[in-house]
Amino acid sequence: MEGSQKTSLGLKVGLGILLVLFLGTAFYASKLYKDKQETERTLVNEKQQVMNDLNNMAKQYDAAIAENQVANEDLIEARERIQGLMDSLKISQNSVNSLWRYKKKFLALQEEMDELLAENDRLKVENELLATSLDSTQVQLAERTMFTDSLLVQNTELAGVVKDAAVLQTVGLKGMGVIERRSGKQIPTERASRSDKIKVCFTVAKNALAEPGDKELYVQVIDPKNNVLGSNDQIQFEDQVLNYSLISRFNYENRNLNVCEYISVLDEKFEKGRYQINVFNEKELISSSEFELK
């Protein structure tokens, strides 16, 4: 009887111990399971955070690359490494070791990005300063070109003015009939019938701008019947033909020069009436006058 009671007590104690062990094991297993789930949630969250950080880093690179008109190879290569790391992280296992490796790579890329973006900002500032300097140089060049063009126009206009001002001019143009004696003495006359020659005189005016040397002017004498007296030769100036009575040749020394020329008619008498005298410097009419023979 007493032995039976001891056996029963031993069983109860044994069952109590087993129950305690079971409950302890169940509690520990439940805690391990909860810890595992919490760890997995933490790893997933941290993995997503790393992915977000990489994505933000990629956007920063995209913005920096877009700002550069000329492609920056270092930025492009760094951007490609980030994309590769993001692709690898997507298919990686959710483990502490794996996530730690990706965090180390991210920190290295973060440091590299800081250096590259700082260098990119420095280059951008230098490019802006260079562009400003280039714009200033272009403005100065444009202003200098405008100034040069203005000078060229002024010089061209001045050259034209000087050329026009350098043309010889005549003053005091007059004509008359003359009687010529055997001695060479000349007597002015207004009688056509008594005139042996027509005398044309003028003064070549002093002109400091004209080149000195041998010069020539064309003298044209037109009688009352509109005939050109003298040699009545022709000369072509571009689209203009000039009929002239004679060529007056002389040596010009930049001072007033009195010139007289003579025109005769062979075996004929001069017509009564009004005579027109014109003096040309090449094709330009520089002097004109009239006189009358009775």
Helices and strands as residue ranges (DSSP letters): H 2-67, H 73-90, H 96-165, E 170-180, E 186-189, E 197-204, E 213-222, E 233-237, E 240-244, E 246-252, E 257-263, E 273-281, E 284-293
